[in-house]
Amino acid sequence: MIFRLTELSGSIVHLDEVLTISARMGAATGEQTWGARYREFETKLNAAIKEAMVLGQGFSLKDAADKTELPNSE
């Protein structure tokens, strides 16, 4: 589960950058293709965020820190 959350985190950052660039290019050029690109990737970003939220339920950073600290303190 942690691997998938890490993978999703990277995807979310990437997709957010794609949306930012698409919005800026659309505003700068006025070309409709940038709007279509934005909407395509917006759907993917929303799906990644929703999946991360579902997987992240019941997972706290404190739990992860505790699991990491235990072997380090022995």
N, C-alpha and C positions, 0 to 999 in steps of 0.2 A: 504494500500500500504506500509506503514512504517513497519507493521508487516512482510509482505512478504520479504521486503528488509533485515530486521533483520535476518529472517530465512535463506535467501540466503547467507548472510554474514557468518553465522555459517557453512553452507554447504560448502562454498568456502574454508574456513580455513581448515575444516576437509578433504576435497578432496585434497587440496594442500599437506597436511601431508601424505595422502595415497600415492600420487605420489612420494613424497620425499622418503618415506620408500621403496616403490617398486623399485625405481631407485637404491637406495643404496644396497638393498638386491640383486637385479639383478647383480650389479657390484661386490658384494662380493662373490656371489655363482656361478654366471654364468648360473643359471637356467632360462630357457626360460619362465617358468610360471610367473615370475615376470614381464617380458616384456608384456605378455598378460594382466596381472592385471593392469599394468600401462596404457595400451591403453584403457582398459575398463573404467577406472576411469577418464582418460583424456577427454573422450567424455562427461562424466557427468559434469566435471569441466567446460569445455567450454560452455555447455548448461546453467549452473548456472550463469556464468559470463555474457553471452549474455542476459539472462533474467534480471539480475540486472542492466545491462546497459540500457535496454529498460525501465524498471520501474523507473530508476533514472533520466531519461531525464526530464528536467523541474523542478527537485527537487534540491533545493540548501540548503546547511547547514545554510545559512543566513536566509532563510525562516523558517527553523525549529527552529533556535535560536530565531528569532523574536516571533514566536508563543509560545515558552516556556517563554520568558522574559515578555511578556504582563501580564499573570496572576501573575507572581512573583513580578511584580512591583506595583501591585494594593494593 
